[in-house]
């Protein structure tokens, strides 16, 4: 389960909101993950088996709702993993 969640708010027509089943937050997360997974793939294609494997793992991560980190996010995660040092 993801612990780093961000709350978003959108306005929907009442008729559309009524069509969303029970657990709305889970429904929305799945819908967003599905939408991101359907986005067109980049023109670049890896040439090596290792590159293809890594791209496949990246796409699976994104399809499951994973979020890529920017430079600041990577630095923050490294600080956390190092116990808040450096």
C-alpha positions in Angstrom: 0.0 0.0 0.0 1.2 3.5 -0.8 1.9 5.7 2.2 2.7 8.8 0.2 -0.7 9.9 -1.0 -1.8 13.3 -2.2 -5.4 14.4 -1.8 -7.0 15.9 -4.9 -10.4 17.5 -5.3 -12.4 17.6 -8.5 -15.9 18.8 -9.3 -18.1 16.3 -11.1 -21.7 16.5 -12.2 -23.9 14.7 -9.6 -25.0 12.2 -12.2 -21.4 11.2 -12.9 -20.6 11.0 -9.2 -23.5 8.7 -8.6 -22.1 6.2 -11.2 -18.8 5.8 -9.3 -19.0 2.6 -7.2 -18.6 2.2 -3.4 -15.0 2.9 -2.6 -14.5 6.0 -4.6 -10.9 6.8 -3.7 -9.8 3.3 -4.8 -11.9 3.6 -8.0 -10.2 7.0 -8.8 -6.7 5.6 -8.1 -7.3 2.7 -10.4 -8.8 4.9 -13.1 -5.8 7.3 -13.0 -3.3 4.3 -13.1 -5.2 2.9 -16.0 -5.1 6.2 -17.8 -1.4 6.6 -17.3 -0.8 3.1 -18.5 -2.6 3.8 -21.7 -0.5 6.9 -22.5 1.6 6.5 -25.7 5.0 5.1 -25.1 8.0 7.1 -25.9 9.7 6.9 -29.4 12.9 5.7 -27.8 13.3 1.9 -27.5 16.0 0.2 -25.6 18.4 -1.9 -27.7 19.6 -4.4 -25.1 17.8 -7.1 -23.2 18.6 -5.4 -19.9 17.2 -2.1 -21.1 14.0 -3.7 -22.3 13.7 -5.5 -18.9 14.2 -2.2 -17.0 11.7 -0.4 -19.2 9.1 -3.1 -18.6 9.6 -2.9 -14.9 9.3 0.9 -15.0 6.0 0.6 -17.0 4.6 -1.9 -14.5 5.5 0.5 -11.6 3.7 3.4 -13.3 0.7 1.2 -14.1 0.4 0.3 -10.5 0.2 3.9 -9.5 3.9 4.5 -8.9 5.2 8.0 -9.2 8.6 8.9 -10.6 10.8 11.1 -8.5 12.5 14.3 -9.5 16.0 15.3 -8.4 14.7 16.7 -5.1 12.6 13.6 -4.4 15.6 11.3 -5.0 17.7 13.4 -2.7 15.0 13.3 0.0 14.7 9.5 -0.3 18.4 9.1 0.0 18.4 11.3 3.2 15.7 9.1 4.7 17.4 5.9 3.8 20.6 7.2 5.4 18.9 8.0 8.6 18.5 11.7 7.9 22.2 12.3 7.4 23.7 14.3 4.5 
